[in-house]
């Protein structure tokens, strides 16, 4: 196997691993935060607006992590900047 094929294979496997962790862990964090928010709402229904606002901000932050992982994976798969150095 040439170095370029080996590098492309390794970067593709790394991208697959990143997308698995980049979707699995934020999904777990979202489920946990929603569960805790519902628990908090059950205990203090009068704080609904404050809990809901904080929940949506937190969910947006968690979702942005998954989007960043997706962007990095797409860059690695379709336009890997390190292949130019390997081709020399």
PDB file with one MODEL, atoms N, CA, C and O in Angstrom:
MODEL        1
ATOM      1  N   UNK A   1       0.838  -1.176   0.000  1.00  0.00           N
ATOM      2  CA  UNK A   1       0.000   0.000   0.000  1.00  0.00           C
ATOM      3  C   UNK A   1       0.883   1.240   0.000  1.00  0.00           C
ATOM      4  O   UNK A   1       1.882   1.300   0.717  1.00  0.00           O
ATOM      5  N   UNK A   2       0.515   2.214  -0.796  1.00  0.00           N
ATOM      6  CA  UNK A   2       1.300   3.436  -0.823  1.00  0.00           C
ATOM      7  C   UNK A   2       0.978   4.293   0.396  1.00  0.00           C
ATOM      8  O   UNK A   2      -0.015   4.080   1.092  1.00  0.00           O
ATOM      9  N   UNK A   3       1.849   5.263   0.627  1.00  0.00           N
ATOM     10  CA  UNK A   3       1.651   6.140   1.784  1.00  0.00           C
ATOM     11  C   UNK A   3       0.379   6.959   1.662  1.00  0.00           C
ATOM     12  O   UNK A   3      -0.300   7.217   2.656  1.00  0.00           O
ATOM     13  N   UNK A   4       0.058   7.368   0.438  1.00  0.00           N
ATOM     14  CA  UNK A   4      -1.133   8.188   0.244  1.00  0.00           C
ATOM     15  C   UNK A   4      -2.407   7.387   0.517  1.00  0.00           C
ATOM     16  O   UNK A   4      -3.334   7.901   1.144  1.00  0.00           O
ATOM     17  N   UNK A   5      -2.464   6.156   0.062  1.00  0.00           N
ATOM     18  CA  UNK A   5      -3.639   5.315   0.313  1.00  0.00           C
ATOM     19  C   UNK A   5      -3.776   5.043   1.806  1.00  0.00           C
ATOM     20  O   UNK A   5      -4.877   5.085   2.354  1.00  0.00           O
ATOM     21  N   UNK A   6      -2.665   4.767   2.452  1.00  0.00           N
ATOM     22  CA  UNK A   6      -2.688   4.521   3.894  1.00  0.00           C
ATOM     23  C   UNK A   6      -3.145   5.762   4.663  1.00  0.00           C
ATOM     24  O   UNK A   6      -3.920   5.661   5.615  1.00  0.00           O
ATOM     25  N   UNK A   7      -2.661   6.927   4.244  1.00  0.00           N
ATOM     26  CA  UNK A   7      -3.055   8.172   4.910  1.00  0.00           C
ATOM     27  C   UNK A   7      -4.530   8.478   4.705  1.00  0.00           C
ATOM     28  O   UNK A   7      -5.217   8.891   5.639  1.00  0.00           O
ATOM     29  N   UNK A   8      -5.014   8.278   3.496  1.00  0.00           N
ATOM     30  CA  UNK A   8      -6.438   8.536   3.217  1.00  0.00           C
ATOM     31  C   UNK A   8      -7.316   7.563   3.997  1.00  0.00           C
ATOM     32  O   UNK A   8      -8.363   7.951   4.515  1.00  0.00           O
ATOM     33  N   UNK A   9      -6.899   6.309   4.082  1.00  0.00           N
ATOM     34  CA  UNK A   9      -7.656   5.325   4.862  1.00  0.00           C
ATOM     35  C   UNK A   9      -7.678   5.698   6.342  1.00  0.00           C
ATOM     36  O   UNK A   9      -8.722   5.631   6.989  1.00  0.00           O
ATOM     37  N   UNK A  10      -6.530   6.088   6.868  1.00  0.00           N
ATOM     38  CA  UNK A  10      -6.459   6.462   8.281  1.00  0.00           C
ATOM     39  C   UNK A  10      -7.272   7.723   8.565  1.00  0.00           C
ATOM     40  O   UNK A  10      -7.943   7.803   9.595  1.00  0.00           O
ATOM     41  N   UNK A  11      -7.223   8.703   7.673  1.00  0.00           N
ATOM     42  CA  UNK A  11      -7.999   9.924   7.907  1.00  0.00           C
ATOM     43  C   UNK A  11      -9.494   9.665   7.777  1.00  0.00           C
ATOM     44  O   UNK A  11     -10.290  10.292   8.476  1.00  0.00           O
ATOM     45  N   UNK A  12      -9.888   8.751   6.894  1.00  0.00           N
ATOM     46  CA  UNK A  12     -11.303   8.402   6.780  1.00  0.00           C
ATOM     47  C   UNK A  12     -11.792   7.675   8.029  1.00  0.00           C
ATOM     48  O   UNK A  12     -12.886   7.947   8.523  1.00  0.00           O
ATOM     49  N   UNK A  13     -10.981   6.754   8.534  1.00  0.00           N
ATOM     50  CA  UNK A  13     -11.356   6.074   9.784  1.00  0.00           C
ATOM     51  C   UNK A  13     -11.404   7.050  10.958  1.00  0.00           C
ATOM     52  O   UNK A  13     -12.278   6.945  11.818  1.00  0.00           O
ATOM     53  N   UNK A  14     -10.479   7.988  10.994  1.00  0.00           N
ATOM     54  CA  UNK A  14     -10.514   9.019  12.031  1.00  0.00           C
ATOM     55  C   UNK A  14     -11.750   9.888  11.924  1.00  0.00           C
ATOM     56  O   UNK A  14     -12.337  10.269  12.936  1.00  0.00           O
ATOM     57  N   UNK A  15     -12.150  10.205  10.686  1.00  0.00           N
ATOM     58  CA  UNK A  15     -13.363  10.997  10.476  1.00  0.00           C
ATOM     59  C   UNK A  15     -14.600  10.226  10.921  1.00  0.00           C
ATOM     60  O   UNK A  15     -15.513  10.795  11.519  1.00  0.00           O
ATOM     61  N   UNK A  16     -14.625   8.924  10.623  1.00  0.00           N
ATOM     62  CA  UNK A  16     -15.761   8.102  11.064  1.00  0.00           C
ATOM     63  C   UNK A  16     -15.845   8.050  12.591  1.00  0.00           C
ATOM     64  O   UNK A  16     -16.928   8.168  13.163  1.00  0.00           O
ATOM     65  N   UNK A  17     -14.708   7.875  13.239  1.00  0.00           N
ATOM     66  CA  UNK A  17     -14.682   7.853  14.698  1.00  0.00           C
ATOM     67  C   UNK A  17     -15.129   9.189  15.280  1.00  0.00           C
ATOM     68  O   UNK A  17     -15.844   9.231  16.281  1.00  0.00           O
ATOM     69  N   UNK A  18     -14.703  10.282  14.646  1.00  0.00           N
ATOM     70  CA  UNK A  18     -15.092  11.615  15.108  1.00  0.00           C
ATOM     71  C   UNK A  18     -16.582  11.845  14.956  1.00  0.00           C
ATOM     72  O   UNK A  18     -17.212  12.405  15.852  1.00  0.00           O
ATOM     73  N   UNK A  19     -17.156  11.426  13.845  1.00  0.00           N
ATOM     74  CA  UNK A  19     -18.586  11.657  13.652  1.00  0.00           C
ATOM     75  C   UNK A  19     -19.412  10.784  14.585  1.00  0.00           C
ATOM     76  O   UNK A  19     -20.495  11.185  15.011  1.00  0.00           O
ATOM     77  N   UNK A  20     -18.909   9.589  14.908  1.00  0.00           N
ATOM     78  CA  UNK A  20     -19.621   8.736  15.872  1.00  0.00           C
ATOM     79  C   UNK A  20     -19.628   9.404  17.244  1.00  0.00           C
ATOM     80  O   UNK A  20     -20.681   9.532  17.869  1.00  0.00           O
ATOM     81  N   UNK A  21     -18.467   9.824  17.707  1.00  0.00           N
ATOM     82  CA  UNK A  21     -18.410  10.490  19.011  1.00  0.00           C
ATOM     83  C   UNK A  21     -19.074  11.860  18.974  1.00  0.00           C
ATOM     84  O   UNK A  21     -19.681  12.288  19.956  1.00  0.00           O
ATOM     85  N   UNK A  22     -18.958  12.548  17.834  1.00  0.00           N
ATOM     86  CA  UNK A  22     -19.528  13.882  17.701  1.00  0.00           C
ATOM     87  C   UNK A  22     -21.037  13.904  17.643  1.00  0.00           C
ATOM     88  O   UNK A  22     -21.641  14.958  17.846  1.00  0.00           O
ATOM     89  N   UNK A  23     -21.660  12.783  17.375  1.00  0.00           N
ATOM     90  CA  UNK A  23     -23.124  12.730  17.418  1.00  0.00           C
ATOM     91  C   UNK A  23     -23.631  12.004  18.661  1.00  0.00           C
ATOM     92  O   UNK A  23     -24.683  12.346  19.202  1.00  0.00           O
ATOM     93  N   UNK A  24     -22.885  11.011  19.105  1.00  0.00           N
ATOM     94  CA  UNK A  24     -23.338  10.214  20.246  1.00  0.00           C
ATOM     95  C   UNK A  24     -23.251  10.996  21.556  1.00  0.00           C
ATOM     96  O   UNK A  24     -24.203  11.001  22.337  1.00  0.00           O
ATOM     97  N   UNK A  25     -22.141  11.644  21.797  1.00  0.00           N
ATOM     98  CA  UNK A  25     -21.965  12.349  23.072  1.00  0.00           C
ATOM     99  C   UNK A  25     -22.860  13.579  23.207  1.00  0.00           C
ATOM    100  O   UNK A  25     -23.446  13.767  24.274  1.00  0.00           O
ATOM    101  N   UNK A  26     -23.001  14.436  22.176  1.00  0.00           N
ATOM    102  CA  UNK A  26     -23.975  15.528  22.325  1.00  0.00           C
ATOM    103  C   UNK A  26     -25.413  15.034  22.469  1.00  0.00           C
ATOM    104  O   UNK A  26     -26.206  15.659  23.173  1.00  0.00           O
ATOM    105  N   UNK A  27     -25.765  13.928  21.816  1.00  0.00           N
ATOM    106  CA  UNK A  27     -27.121  13.388  21.982  1.00  0.00           C
ATOM    107  C   UNK A  27     -27.333  12.921  23.414  1.00  0.00           C
ATOM    108  O   UNK A  27     -28.400  13.136  23.989  1.00  0.00           O
ATOM    109  N   UNK A  28     -26.324  12.287  23.989  1.00  0.00           N
ATOM    110  CA  UNK A  28     -26.414  11.863  25.390  1.00  0.00           C
ATOM    111  C   UNK A  28     -26.527  13.081  26.305  1.00  0.00           C
ATOM    112  O   UNK A  28     -27.321  13.075  27.246  1.00  0.00           O
ATOM    113  N   UNK A  29     -25.745  14.116  26.040  1.00  0.00           N
ATOM    114  CA  UNK A  29     -25.791  15.327  26.868  1.00  0.00           C
ATOM    115  C   UNK A  29     -27.138  16.031  26.742  1.00  0.00           C
ATOM    116  O   UNK A  29     -27.658  16.556  27.726  1.00  0.00           O
ATOM    117  N   UNK A  30     -27.701  16.045  25.542  1.00  0.00           N
ATOM    118  CA  UNK A  30     -29.022  16.661  25.363  1.00  0.00           C
ATOM    119  C   UNK A  30     -30.089  15.903  26.131  1.00  0.00           C
ATOM    120  O   UNK A  30     -30.935  16.508  26.789  1.00  0.00           O
ATOM    121  N   UNK A  31     -30.050  14.592  26.049  1.00  0.00           N
ATOM    122  CA  UNK A  31     -31.027  13.790  26.793  1.00  0.00           C
ATOM    123  C   UNK A  31     -30.908  14.002  28.288  1.00  0.00           C
ATOM    124  O   UNK A  31     -31.914  14.113  28.989  1.00  0.00           O
ATOM    125  N   UNK A  32     -29.685  14.059  28.772  1.00  0.00           N
ATOM    126  CA  UNK A  32     -29.472  14.271  30.206  1.00  0.00           C
ATOM    127  C   UNK A  32     -29.946  15.666  30.632  1.00  0.00           C
ATOM    128  O   UNK A  32     -30.567  15.813  31.684  1.00  0.00           O
ATOM    129  N   UNK A  33     -29.659  16.676  29.828  1.00  0.00           N
ATOM    130  CA  UNK A  33     -30.080  18.028  30.203  1.00  0.00           C
ATOM    131  C   UNK A  33     -31.598  18.187  30.138  1.00  0.00           C
ATOM    132  O   UNK A  33     -32.183  18.870  30.978  1.00  0.00           O
ATOM    133  N   UNK A  34     -32.234  17.570  29.159  1.00  0.00           N
ATOM    134  CA  UNK A  34     -33.693  17.636  29.091  1.00  0.00           C
ATOM    135  C   UNK A  34     -34.312  16.901  30.271  1.00  0.00           C
ATOM    136  O   UNK A  34     -35.302  17.358  30.843  1.00  0.00           O
ATOM    137  N   UNK A  35     -33.735  15.774  30.633  1.00  0.00           N
ATOM    138  CA  UNK A  35     -34.224  15.024  31.783  1.00  0.00           C
ATOM    139  C   UNK A  35     -34.100  15.838  33.070  1.00  0.00           C
ATOM    140  O   UNK A  35     -35.019  15.865  33.889  1.00  0.00           O
ATOM    141  N   UNK A  36     -32.972  16.489  33.236  1.00  0.00           N
ATOM    142  CA  UNK A  36     -32.778  17.314  34.438  1.00  0.00           C
ATOM    143  C   UNK A  36     -33.708  18.529  34.429  1.00  0.00           C
ATOM    144  O   UNK A  36     -34.201  18.936  35.481  1.00  0.00           O
ATOM    145  N   UNK A  37     -33.952  19.111  33.248  1.00  0.00           N
ATOM    146  CA  UNK A  37     -34.865  20.248  33.170  1.00  0.00           C
ATOM    147  C   UNK A  37     -36.288  19.830  33.521  1.00  0.00           C
ATOM    148  O   UNK A  37     -36.994  20.560  34.216  1.00  0.00           O
ATOM    149  N   UNK A  38     -36.713  18.665  33.048  1.00  0.00           N
ATOM    150  CA  UNK A  38     -38.057  18.191  33.392  1.00  0.00           C
ATOM    151  C   UNK A  38     -38.167  17.880  34.885  1.00  0.00           C
ATOM    152  O   UNK A  38     -39.204  18.115  35.505  1.00  0.00           O
ATOM    153  N   UNK A  39     -37.099  17.358  35.443  1.00  0.00           N
ATOM    154  CA  UNK A  39     -37.077  17.113  36.885  1.00  0.00           C
ATOM    155  C   UNK A  39     -37.177  18.427  37.657  1.00  0.00           C
ATOM    156  O   UNK A  39     -37.895  18.523  38.652  1.00  0.00           O
ATOM    157  N   UNK A  40     -36.451  19.428  37.187  1.00  0.00           N
ATOM    158  CA  UNK A  40     -36.510  20.735  37.843  1.00  0.00           C
ATOM    159  C   UNK A  40     -37.884  21.373  37.697  1.00  0.00           C
ATOM    160  O   UNK A  40     -38.379  22.009  38.627  1.00  0.00           O
ATOM    161  N   UNK A  41     -38.499  21.207  36.535  1.00  0.00           N
ATOM    162  CA  UNK A  41     -39.842  21.755  36.335  1.00  0.00           C
ATOM    163  C   UNK A  41     -40.868  21.058  37.220  1.00  0.00           C
ATOM    164  O   UNK A  41     -41.820  21.689  37.681  1.00  0.00           O
ATOM    165  N   UNK A  42     -40.683  19.773  37.458  1.00  0.00           N
ATOM    166  CA  UNK A  42     -41.605  19.053  38.330  1.00  0.00           C
ATOM    167  C   UNK A  42     -41.459  19.519  39.774  1.00  0.00           C
ATOM    168  O   UNK A  42     -42.431  19.539  40.529  1.00  0.00           O
ATOM    169  N   UNK A  43     -40.241  19.892  40.150  1.00  0.00           N
ATOM    170  CA  UNK A  43     -40.025  20.337  41.542  1.00  0.00           C
ATOM    171  C   UNK A  43     -40.407  21.787  41.755  1.00  0.00           C
ATOM    172  O   UNK A  43     -40.944  22.139  42.806  1.00  0.00           O
ATOM    173  N   UNK A  44     -40.134  22.642  40.764  1.00  0.00           N
ATOM    174  CA  UNK A  44     -40.445  24.066  40.888  1.00  0.00           C
ATOM    175  C   UNK A  44     -41.156  24.560  39.636  1.00  0.00           C
ATOM    176  O   UNK A  44     -40.515  25.127  38.751  1.00  0.00           O
ATOM    177  N   UNK A  45     -42.448  24.362  39.545  1.00  0.00           N
ATOM    178  CA  UNK A  45     -43.168  24.794  38.335  1.00  0.00           C
ATOM    179  C   UNK A  45     -43.189  26.311  38.158  1.00  0.00           C
ATOM    180  O   UNK A  45     -43.387  26.802  37.046  1.00  0.00           O
ATOM    181  N   UNK A  46     -42.986  27.050  39.239  1.00  0.00           N
ATOM    182  CA  UNK A  46     -43.022  28.516  39.127  1.00  0.00           C
ATOM    183  C   UNK A  46     -41.773  29.067  38.430  1.00  0.00           C
ATOM    184  O   UNK A  46     -41.774  30.221  38.002  1.00  0.00           O
ATOM    185  N   UNK A  47     -40.726  28.279  38.309  1.00  0.00           N
ATOM    186  CA  UNK A  47     -39.493  28.727  37.649  1.00  0.00           C
ATOM    187  C   UNK A  47     -39.424  28.250  36.200  1.00  0.00           C
ATOM    188  O   UNK A  47     -38.340  28.061  35.648  1.00  0.00           O
ATOM    189  N   UNK A  48     -40.589  28.059  35.595  1.00  0.00           N
ATOM    190  CA  UNK A  48     -40.633  27.471  34.250  1.00  0.00           C
ATOM    191  C   UNK A  48     -39.914  28.324  33.216  1.00  0.00           C
ATOM    192  O   UNK A  48     -39.146  27.795  32.412  1.00  0.00           O
ATOM    193  N   UNK A  49     -40.145  29.627  33.219  1.00  0.00           N
ATOM    194  CA  UNK A  49     -39.538  30.480  32.193  1.00  0.00           C
ATOM    195  C   UNK A  49     -38.021  30.498  32.299  1.00  0.00           C
ATOM    196  O   UNK A  49     -37.324  30.431  31.287  1.00  0.00           O
ATOM    197  N   UNK A  50     -37.523  30.584  33.492  1.00  0.00           N
ATOM    198  CA  UNK A  50     -36.077  30.638  33.694  1.00  0.00           C
ATOM    199  C   UNK A  50     -35.414  29.305  33.322  1.00  0.00           C
ATOM    200  O   UNK A  50     -34.359  29.288  32.688  1.00  0.00           O
ATOM    201  N   UNK A  51     -36.032  28.203  33.716  1.00  0.00           N
ATOM    202  CA  UNK A  51     -35.481  26.882  33.394  1.00  0.00           C
ATOM    203  C   UNK A  51     -35.529  26.631  31.891  1.00  0.00           C
ATOM    204  O   UNK A  51     -34.570  26.114  31.317  1.00  0.00           O
ATOM    205  N   UNK A  52     -36.631  26.990  31.255  1.00  0.00           N
ATOM    206  CA  UNK A  52     -36.776  26.769  29.826  1.00  0.00           C
ATOM    207  C   UNK A  52     -35.774  27.601  29.028  1.00  0.00           C
ATOM    208  O   UNK A  52     -35.182  27.109  28.067  1.00  0.00           O
ATOM    209  N   UNK A  53     -35.585  28.852  29.423  1.00  0.00           N
ATOM    210  CA  UNK A  53     -34.631  29.712  28.722  1.00  0.00           C
ATOM    211  C   UNK A  53     -33.211  29.155  28.843  1.00  0.00           C
ATOM    212  O   UNK A  53     -32.473  29.086  27.860  1.00  0.00           O
ATOM    213  N   UNK A  54     -32.842  28.760  30.058  1.00  0.00           N
ATOM    214  CA  UNK A  54     -31.512  28.197  30.273  1.00  0.00           C
ATOM    215  C   UNK A  54     -31.350  26.873  29.520  1.00  0.00           C
ATOM    216  O   UNK A  54     -30.278  26.585  28.989  1.00  0.00           O
ATOM    217  N   UNK A  55     -32.406  26.080  29.479  1.00  0.00           N
ATOM    218  CA  UNK A  55     -32.362  24.801  28.748  1.00  0.00           C
ATOM    219  C   UNK A  55     -32.120  25.027  27.267  1.00  0.00           C
ATOM    220  O   UNK A  55     -31.287  24.343  26.673  1.00  0.00           O
ATOM    221  N   UNK A  56     -32.827  25.969  26.654  1.00  0.00           N
ATOM    222  CA  UNK A  56     -32.660  26.198  25.221  1.00  0.00           C
ATOM    223  C   UNK A  56     -31.284  26.752  24.885  1.00  0.00           C
ATOM    224  O   UNK A  56     -30.721  26.408  23.846  1.00  0.00           O
ATOM    225  N   UNK A  57     -30.738  27.593  25.733  1.00  0.00           N
ATOM    226  CA  UNK A  57     -29.378  28.096  25.506  1.00  0.00           C
ATOM    227  C   UNK A  57     -28.383  26.949  25.607  1.00  0.00           C
ATOM    228  O   UNK A  57     -27.479  26.834  24.780  1.00  0.00           O
ATOM    229  N   UNK A  58     -28.545  26.103  26.615  1.00  0.00           N
ATOM    230  CA  UNK A  58     -27.661  24.950  26.775  1.00  0.00           C
ATOM    231  C   UNK A  58     -27.764  23.974  25.620  1.00  0.00           C
ATOM    232  O   UNK A  58     -26.751  23.450  25.157  1.00  0.00           O
ATOM    233  N   UNK A  59     -28.988  23.722  25.146  1.00  0.00           N
ATOM    234  CA  UNK A  59     -29.161  22.817  24.009  1.00  0.00           C
ATOM    235  C   UNK A  59     -28.525  23.380  22.744  1.00  0.00           C
ATOM    236  O   UNK A  59     -27.965  22.628  21.946  1.00  0.00           O
ATOM    237  N   UNK A  60     -28.604  24.686  22.557  1.00  0.00           N
ATOM    238  CA  UNK A  60     -27.956  25.301  21.388  1.00  0.00           C
ATOM    239  C   UNK A  60     -26.445  25.153  21.469  1.00  0.00           C
ATOM    240  O   UNK A  60     -25.791  24.901  20.457  1.00  0.00           O
ATOM    241  N   UNK A  61     -25.884  25.307  22.665  1.00  0.00           N
ATOM    242  CA  UNK A  61     -24.434  25.124  22.827  1.00  0.00           C
ATOM    243  C   UNK A  61     -24.027  23.677  22.549  1.00  0.00           C
ATOM    244  O   UNK A  61     -23.017  23.430  21.889  1.00  0.00           O
ATOM    245  N   UNK A  62     -24.804  22.731  23.047  1.00  0.00           N
ATOM    246  CA  UNK A  62     -24.491  21.320  22.825  1.00  0.00           C
ATOM    247  C   UNK A  62     -24.614  20.977  21.343  1.00  0.00           C
ATOM    248  O   UNK A  62     -23.778  20.249  20.808  1.00  0.00           O
ATOM    249  N   UNK A  63     -25.630  21.486  20.685  1.00  0.00           N
ATOM    250  CA  UNK A  63     -25.831  21.203  19.266  1.00  0.00           C
ATOM    251  C   UNK A  63     -24.708  21.802  18.423  1.00  0.00           C
ATOM    252  O   UNK A  63     -24.336  21.239  17.394  1.00  0.00           O
ATOM    253  N   UNK A  64     -24.171  22.932  18.851  1.00  0.00           N
ATOM    254  CA  UNK A  64     -23.076  23.529  18.086  1.00  0.00           C
ATOM    255  C   UNK A  64     -21.837  22.629  18.102  1.00  0.00           C
ATOM    256  O   UNK A  64     -21.075  22.622  17.136  1.00  0.00           O
ATOM    257  N   UNK A  65     -21.625  21.876  19.175  1.00  0.00           N
ATOM    258  CA  UNK A  65     -20.504  20.939  19.196  1.00  0.00           C
ATOM    259  C   UNK A  65     -20.661  19.861  18.122  1.00  0.00           C
ATOM    260  O   UNK A  65     -19.691  19.500  17.455  1.00  0.00           O
ATOM    261  N   UNK A  66     -21.866  19.355  17.959  1.00  0.00           N
ATOM    262  CA  UNK A  66     -22.110  18.344  16.935  1.00  0.00           C
ATOM    263  C   UNK A  66     -21.914  18.929  15.537  1.00  0.00           C
ATOM    264  O   UNK A  66     -21.398  18.250  14.650  1.00  0.00           O
ATOM    265  N   UNK A  67     -22.318  20.170  15.337  1.00  0.00           N
ATOM    266  CA  UNK A  67     -22.147  20.816  14.035  1.00  0.00           C
ATOM    267  C   UNK A  67     -20.671  21.055  13.740  1.00  0.00           C
ATOM    268  O   UNK A  67     -20.235  20.881  12.602  1.00  0.00           O
ATOM    269  N   UNK A  68     -19.893  21.452  14.754  1.00  0.00           N
ATOM    270  CA  UNK A  68     -18.450  21.643  14.559  1.00  0.00           C
ATOM    271  C   UNK A  68     -17.784  20.324  14.168  1.00  0.00           C
ATOM    272  O   UNK A  68     -16.925  20.302  13.287  1.00  0.00           O
ATOM    273  N   UNK A  69     -18.171  19.239  14.809  1.00  0.00           N
ATOM    274  CA  UNK A  69     -17.625  17.926  14.445  1.00  0.00           C
ATOM    275  C   UNK A  69     -17.971  17.582  13.007  1.00  0.00           C
ATOM    276  O   UNK A  69     -17.126  17.067  12.275  1.00  0.00           O
ATOM    277  N   UNK A  70     -19.188  17.854  12.596  1.00  0.00           N
ATOM    278  CA  UNK A  70     -19.598  17.575  11.223  1.00  0.00           C
ATOM    279  C   UNK A  70     -18.774  18.379  10.230  1.00  0.00           C
ATOM    280  O   UNK A  70     -18.354  17.843   9.204  1.00  0.00           O
ATOM    281  N   UNK A  71     -18.534  19.646  10.513  1.00  0.00           N
ATOM    282  CA  UNK A  71     -17.756  20.488   9.608  1.00  0.00           C
ATOM    283  C   UNK A  71     -16.326  19.971   9.481  1.00  0.00           C
ATOM    284  O   UNK A  71     -15.789  19.891   8.376  1.00  0.00           O
ATOM    285  N   UNK A  72     -15.709  19.620  10.609  1.00  0.00           N
ATOM    286  CA  UNK A  72     -14.342  19.105  10.572  1.00  0.00           C
ATOM    287  C   UNK A  72     -14.280  17.787   9.787  1.00  0.00           C
ATOM    288  O   UNK A  72     -13.354  17.577   9.004  1.00  0.00           O
ATOM    289  N   UNK A  73     -15.247  16.916   9.991  1.00  0.00           N
ATOM    290  CA  UNK A  73     -15.267  15.640   9.273  1.00  0.00           C
ATOM    291  C   UNK A  73     -15.434  15.865   7.774  1.00  0.00           C
ATOM    292  O   UNK A  73     -14.777  15.197   6.975  1.00  0.00           O
ATOM    293  N   UNK A  74     -16.290  16.780   7.387  1.00  0.00           N
ATOM    294  CA  UNK A  74     -16.471  17.059   5.957  1.00  0.00           C
ATOM    295  C   UNK A  74     -15.195  17.625   5.339  1.00  0.00           C
ATOM    296  O   UNK A  74     -14.862  17.301   4.199  1.00  0.00           O
ATOM    297  N   UNK A  75     -14.483  18.466   6.081  1.00  0.00           N
ATOM    298  CA  UNK A  75     -13.211  18.988   5.574  1.00  0.00           C
ATOM    299  C   UNK A  75     -12.207  17.862   5.407  1.00  0.00           C
ATOM    300  O   UNK A  75     -11.514  17.793   4.393  1.00  0.00           O
ATOM    301  N   UNK A  76     -12.122  16.977   6.396  1.00  0.00           N
ATOM    302  CA  UNK A  76     -11.149  15.882   6.330  1.00  0.00           C
ATOM    303  C   UNK A  76     -11.481  14.919   5.191  1.00  0.00           C
ATOM    304  O   UNK A  76     -10.578  14.448   4.500  1.00  0.00           O
ATOM    305  N   UNK A  77     -12.751  14.626   4.991  1.00  0.00           N
ATOM    306  CA  UNK A  77     -13.116  13.656   3.959  1.00  0.00           C
ATOM    307  C   UNK A  77     -12.989  14.239   2.547  1.00  0.00           C
ATOM    308  O   UNK A  77     -12.447  13.578   1.661  1.00  0.00           O
ATOM    309  N   UNK A  78     -13.473  15.455   2.324  1.00  0.00           N
ATOM    310  CA  UNK A  78     -13.540  15.975   0.961  1.00  0.00           C
ATOM    311  C   UNK A  78     -12.350  16.844   0.562  1.00  0.00           C
ATOM    312  O   UNK A  78     -12.023  16.933  -0.621  1.00  0.00           O
ATOM    313  N   UNK A  79     -11.705  17.480   1.526  1.00  0.00           N
ATOM    314  CA  UNK A  79     -10.583  18.354   1.166  1.00  0.00           C
ATOM    315  C   UNK A  79      -9.563  18.317   2.296  1.00  0.00           C
ATOM    316  O   UNK A  79      -9.426  19.274   3.059  1.00  0.00           O
ATOM    317  N   UNK A  80      -8.859  17.212   2.389  1.00  0.00           N
ATOM    318  CA  UNK A  80      -7.868  17.052   3.449  1.00  0.00           C
ATOM    319  C   UNK A  80      -6.643  17.905   3.130  1.00  0.00           C
ATOM    320  O   UNK A  80      -5.965  17.660   2.132  1.00  0.00           O
ATOM    321  N   UNK A  81      -6.355  18.897   3.958  1.00  0.00           N
ATOM    322  CA  UNK A  81      -5.229  19.794   3.629  1.00  0.00           C
ATOM    323  C   UNK A  81      -3.863  19.132   3.796  1.00  0.00           C
ATOM    324  O   UNK A  81      -2.870  19.663   3.298  1.00  0.00           O
ATOM    325  N   UNK A  82      -3.783  18.006   4.470  1.00  0.00           N
ATOM    326  CA  UNK A  82      -2.488  17.364   4.690  1.00  0.00           C
ATOM    327  C   UNK A  82      -2.051  16.467   3.544  1.00  0.00           C
ATOM    328  O   UNK A  82      -0.895  16.045   3.509  1.00  0.00           O
ATOM    329  N   UNK A  83      -2.944  16.161   2.602  1.00  0.00           N
ATOM    330  CA  UNK A  83      -2.584  15.306   1.463  1.00  0.00           C
ATOM    331  C   UNK A  83      -1.545  16.004   0.581  1.00  0.00           C
ATOM    332  O   UNK A  83      -0.706  15.338  -0.027  1.00  0.00           O
ATOM    333  N   UNK A  84      -1.591  17.343   0.504  1.00  0.00           N
ATOM    334  CA  UNK A  84      -0.624  18.080  -0.318  1.00  0.00           C
ATOM    335  C   UNK A  84       0.806  17.838   0.179  1.00  0.00           C
ATOM    336  O   UNK A  84       1.734  17.724  -0.622  1.00  0.00           O
ATOM    337  N   UNK A  85       0.975  17.762   1.481  1.00  0.00           N
ATOM    338  CA  UNK A  85       2.315  17.521   2.031  1.00  0.00           C
ATOM    339  C   UNK A  85       2.787  16.088   1.775  1.00  0.00           C
ATOM    340  O   UNK A  85       3.983  15.836   1.628  1.00  0.00           O
ATOM    341  N   UNK A  86       1.847  15.168   1.723  1.00  0.00           N
ATOM    342  CA  UNK A  86       2.191  13.769   1.483  1.00  0.00           C
ATOM    343  C   UNK A  86       2.540  13.514   0.016  1.00  0.00           C
ATOM    344  O   UNK A  86       3.335  12.623  -0.285  1.00  0.00           O
ATOM    345  N   UNK A  87       1.956  14.285  -0.892  1.00  0.00           N
ATOM    346  CA  UNK A  87       2.146  14.077  -2.326  1.00  0.00           C
ATOM    347  C   UNK A  87       3.525  14.546  -2.801  1.00  0.00           C
ATOM    348  O   UNK A  87       3.922  14.216  -3.919  1.00  0.00           O
ATOM    349  N   UNK A  88       4.253  15.292  -2.002  1.00  0.00           N
ATOM    350  CA  UNK A  88       5.562  15.821  -2.435  1.00  0.00           C
ATOM    351  C   UNK A  88       6.599  14.763  -2.534  1.00  0.00           C
ATOM    352  O   UNK A  88       7.743  15.051  -2.884  1.00  0.00           O
TER     353      UNK A  88
ENDMDL
END
